[in-house]
Amino acid sequence: MAKKGREKNTTNKAKHSKLIAQKKNKIKTKDAERKAKLKAIVELAKAKKTSES
């Protein structure tokens, strides 16, 4: 026997999935930016160290 009427929770689940995806993407981009900044700092430090020697 099939249900009749509108589906339960499909709109909320879709919204939740969208928000969670946005959150994950935001975290990934922040993490990538942080890694890039740290890599630049390390490269700068290495260059400074080799130029002093």
WOPE-V611804 format. One record per backbone hydrogen bond with DSSP energy under -0.5 kcal/mol. CO is the residue of the C=O (numbers start at 1). NH is the residue of the N-H. If there is no record, write none. Layout:
BEGIN
CO	NH
CO	NH
END
This chain:
BEGIN
9	13
10	14
11	15
12	16
13	17
14	18
15	19
16	20
17	21
18	22
19	23
20	24
21	25
22	26
23	27
24	28
25	29
26	30
27	31
28	32
29	33
30	34
31	35
32	36
33	37
34	38
35	39
36	40
37	41
38	42
39	43
40	44
41	45
42	46
43	47
44	48
45	49
46	50
47	51
48	52
49	53
END
